Amino acid sequence: MRIKKSILSILFFLLGAVAAIAQPPNPGGPGGNVSDIPTPIDDHIYILILFAIAFGIFILKSKKAQTSK
C-alpha cells in the first residue's frame, strides 16, 4: 500500500510539473499585447524533472532495502 501511495504522489507532482511547462503559443505575436507576456519558464526544466524522478526512485529503493534487513 505504501508503494502505491508513493507512486501516486510521484505521478501527482510530475503532472503538476508538466502543467508548469505549458505556455500559451506566441503571446506577443499578432493580436497579442506585449505587456501580457507571461514570465518565461526556463528551457531546462526537464533536467529538474529527471532529477526528481531519480531521487524518488532512490528513496523508494533505500526504504525497500531498509525493510528487507
Residue pairs with C-beta under 8 A, 6 or more apart in sequence:
3 60
6 56
6 60
10 53
10 56
13 52
14 49
14 52
14 53
17 45
17 48
17 49
17 52
20 41
20 45
21 41
21 45
23 38
23 40
23 41
24 38
26 32
27 36
27 37
27 38
28 34
28 36
28 37
